[in-house]
Amino acid sequence: MQRTESERSLAVSFVSLRRAIGIIGILLPLVLALVKIIFESPGLQGSISSYYYTEARNVFDGSMCAVAVFLISSKRSERWDAVSGVLAGVFALGVAMFPTTPDTGATSTDKAIGAVHVASAAAFFITLALTSILLFTKTNPADTRQRKGWGRFSPLLVTSTLPGKPLSRRKKARNLVYRVCGYTIVGSIIAMFVVTRLPDSSPILDLHPTFWLESLAVVAFGASWLVKGETLLRDRRPAVSSPAAASPAAARGSQTGAKITA
């Protein structure tokens, strides 16, 4: 069944939203650092969220709000895709609306708001990681092998399909990117937790590890969404070599041939 013009337009808009989310994710750490260096002073902040208290505040808030709107407004046919998008969007709004605790002069209210910020940021990253690992890697349900017991956890590592229904090379490559990005986010979260346990006198803190780990997680998130937005590793569309190939008879013949080769 061919899609209507409106359906094609919605599909293009959806892909464009995914690309926009990916671009924001990849560029955000760099833009924040540059804006602060150019308009305020040299040096990095301790974390991405700390840029809220610099001249880059509007860039940080604007980017998080834009990501939130894109995530929440994107229409999805799959239930869990829709749920994960709304949740990630709400958590992104929490990151923007509840700033991190300032480094100096923090009141009890500031600390309470900062706790909400940390919880929102953690939930945001975890949702993005699970989306990349479990949802982006899915394929046609009719081609997916249903597993039982411990096999239900296999999607964490591999997408299992029915015999004779292998994933395309491009889909395998995309799934590899999704899982690498997802587990990079998970690893960054764990590493950030370890950093919070370091003593204040640790020389490691002078290297701004939280900023770099957050940047790694955000760039991984952006890369995953760029691939999902078909900017990278998109499926190759078969070229129509002649007008005859576009005819219904030729289309039926090519479909029959495809079934034979599969």
C-alpha atoms as one frame of an Amber mdcrd trajectory, in Angstrom:
protein
   0.000   0.000   0.000   1.441   3.339  -1.036   1.528   6.157   1.458  -0.430
   9.349   0.813   1.319  12.658   0.284   0.437  13.782   3.833   1.843  10.554
   5.297   5.082  11.030   3.353   5.313  14.630   4.599   4.848  13.487   8.192
   7.535  10.836   7.745   9.965  13.435   6.382   9.148  15.786   9.277   9.737
  12.986  11.776  13.131  12.207  10.247  14.017  15.911  10.264  13.160  16.135
  13.976  15.463  13.217  14.707  18.256  14.888  12.770  17.717  18.150  14.661
  17.897  16.326  17.994  21.108  14.607  16.911  22.742  17.839  15.752  21.883
  19.611  19.015  23.321  16.729  21.015  26.612  16.623  19.142  27.182  20.387
  19.069  25.928  21.362  22.542  29.141  20.820  24.581  31.290  22.611  22.000
  28.911  25.565  21.601  28.541  26.031  25.362  32.300  26.046  25.863  32.890
  28.474  22.976  30.168  30.917  24.047  31.549  31.051  27.570  35.136  31.498
  26.362  34.227  34.209  23.832  31.769  36.254  25.891  33.010  35.686  29.432
  36.366  34.098  30.225  38.646  31.196  29.270  38.393  27.802  30.907  35.852
  25.025  31.201  33.053  24.647  33.709  32.900  21.638  35.995  29.891  20.249
  34.125  27.622  21.030  31.202  24.872  22.021  33.625  27.196  24.581  35.265
  27.038  26.645  32.086  23.626  27.759  33.353  25.547  30.239  35.521  27.570
  31.668  32.620  26.875  33.737  29.513  25.949  30.471  27.805  22.859  30.058
  29.999  20.371  30.808  27.214  22.126  28.352  24.879  21.879  25.609  27.502
  18.243  26.247  28.394  17.203  26.805  24.781  18.864  23.593  23.613  17.309
  21.460  26.355  13.862  22.957  25.740  14.189  22.387  22.004  15.170  18.756
  22.562  12.231  18.356  24.947   9.749  19.789  22.454  11.110  17.634  19.625
  10.946  14.483  21.761   7.442  15.101  23.061   5.927  16.294  19.784   7.299
  13.486  17.599   4.507  11.127  16.546   5.305   7.422  16.879   3.292   4.361
  15.945   4.954   2.074  18.508   3.694   2.457  22.086   7.076   2.171  23.800
   8.652   4.589  21.320   5.978   7.123  22.223   6.363   6.534  25.963  10.154
   6.819  25.885   9.957  10.008  23.813   7.543  11.703  26.205   9.528  10.609
  29.263  12.840  11.804  27.825  11.184  15.104  26.873   9.781  15.630  30.374
  13.164  14.845  31.931  14.855  17.280  29.511  12.438  19.986  30.670  13.347
  19.126  34.253  17.030  19.637  33.425  16.258  23.056  31.921  13.770  24.299
  34.511  15.622  23.149  37.629  19.231  24.391  37.462  22.101  22.561  39.053
  23.329  23.639  42.481  25.706  26.630  42.212  29.309  26.011  43.223  29.310
  28.781  45.855  26.738  30.352  48.139  24.129  27.629  47.660  21.077  27.881
  49.922  18.926  24.961  51.054  16.462  25.828  48.284  19.264  25.811  45.724
  20.331  22.374  46.925  16.771  21.026  46.704  16.392  22.375  43.157  19.815
  20.972  42.303  18.719  17.532  43.521  15.748  17.661  41.137  18.144  18.656
  38.356  20.464  15.702  39.040  17.533  13.268  39.167  16.126  14.674  35.905
  19.515  14.501  34.181  20.102  10.904  35.314  16.607   9.846  34.196  17.110
  11.673  30.886  20.361   9.862  30.111  19.042   6.460  31.237  15.952   6.855
  29.039  18.110   7.799  26.055  20.416   4.841  26.635  17.531   2.349  26.836
  15.909   3.898  23.767  19.105   3.480  21.773  19.824  -0.073  22.969  16.330
  -1.591  23.034  14.097   0.455  20.727  16.279   1.760  17.911  17.659  -1.749
  17.333  14.253  -3.330  16.775  13.182  -4.599  13.379   9.913  -5.805  11.836
   8.070  -7.733  14.608   7.040 -10.368  12.035  10.743 -11.106  11.415  11.803
 -11.073  15.074  12.517 -14.316  16.895  10.610 -14.519  20.180  12.773 -15.872
  22.986  11.926 -17.139  26.458  13.681 -17.135  29.805  17.079 -15.470  29.821
  16.832 -15.194  26.053  14.497 -12.245  26.554  17.563 -10.194  27.463  19.256
 -10.947  24.131  18.165  -7.581  22.591  20.691  -5.984  24.929  23.412  -7.478
  22.718  21.898  -8.698  19.463  18.706  -8.498  17.420  17.515 -12.057  16.757
  15.507 -12.703  13.614  13.724 -15.720  12.196  15.587 -18.096   9.845  15.615
 -16.665   6.334  14.905 -13.151   7.635  18.394 -11.719   8.193  19.023  -8.065
   8.913  20.467  -6.021   6.079  24.117  -4.977   6.318  23.093  -1.371   6.878
  20.662  -2.336   9.656  23.383  -4.419  11.348  25.740  -1.437  11.164  23.082
   0.900  12.561  22.325  -1.487  15.421  26.022  -1.629  16.269  26.108   2.180
  16.439  22.944   2.269  18.565  24.327  -0.209  21.077  27.764   1.426  21.236
  26.123   4.817  21.832  23.696   3.414  24.401  26.382   1.644  26.407  28.641
   4.697  26.132  25.896   6.674  27.870  25.541   3.972  30.540  29.311   3.897
  31.081  29.426   7.676  31.351  26.688   7.656  34.006  28.578   5.082  36.064
  31.844   7.010  35.694  30.139  10.264  36.761  28.836   8.546  39.881  32.387
   7.412  40.680  33.652  10.980  40.196  31.143  12.288  42.757  32.777   9.980
  45.322  36.241  11.454  44.828  37.595  13.669  47.631  37.668  17.395  46.943
  41.471  17.291  47.032  41.703  14.783  44.182  43.813  16.139  41.286  41.435
  14.373  38.869  38.806  17.017  39.565  41.117  19.665  38.082  40.590  17.978
  34.700  36.811  18.614  34.793  35.917  14.921  34.453  32.175  15.488  34.852
  32.128  17.922  31.938  33.967  15.473  29.668  31.833  12.506  30.716  28.624
  14.470  30.206  29.920  15.629  26.833  30.696  12.028  25.860  27.163  10.950
  26.828  25.541  13.862  24.997  27.591  13.291  21.825  26.731   9.567  21.937
  23.065  10.504  22.249  23.400  12.869  19.297  25.175  10.309  17.128  22.504
   7.705  17.825  19.745  10.089  16.779  21.615  11.217  13.675  21.749   7.598
  12.541  18.075   7.143  13.419  17.332  10.303  11.459  18.883   8.696   8.360
  21.729  11.195   8.175  24.198   8.323   8.454  23.969   4.675   7.350  20.606
   5.101   5.659  19.282   2.226   3.559  20.214   2.349  -0.087  17.187   2.770
  -2.308  17.185   0.647  -5.474  17.631   2.774  -8.592  15.037   2.623 -11.374
  17.058   1.935 -14.511  14.312   2.412 -17.088  10.659   3.441 -17.361   9.739
  -0.201 -17.859  11.179  -1.025 -14.468   8.678   1.313 -12.851   5.655  -0.422
 -14.406   3.420  -2.653 -12.230   4.461  -5.748 -14.193   8.139  -4.989 -13.669
   7.520  -4.290  -9.995   5.812  -7.650  -9.577   8.684  -9.356 -11.347  11.287
  -7.650  -9.179   9.403  -8.640  -6.026   9.324 -12.270  -7.204  13.032 -12.151
  -7.936  13.705 -10.637  -4.519  11.876 -13.510  -2.846  13.905 -16.051  -4.798
  17.247 -14.435  -3.936  16.289 -14.070  -0.266
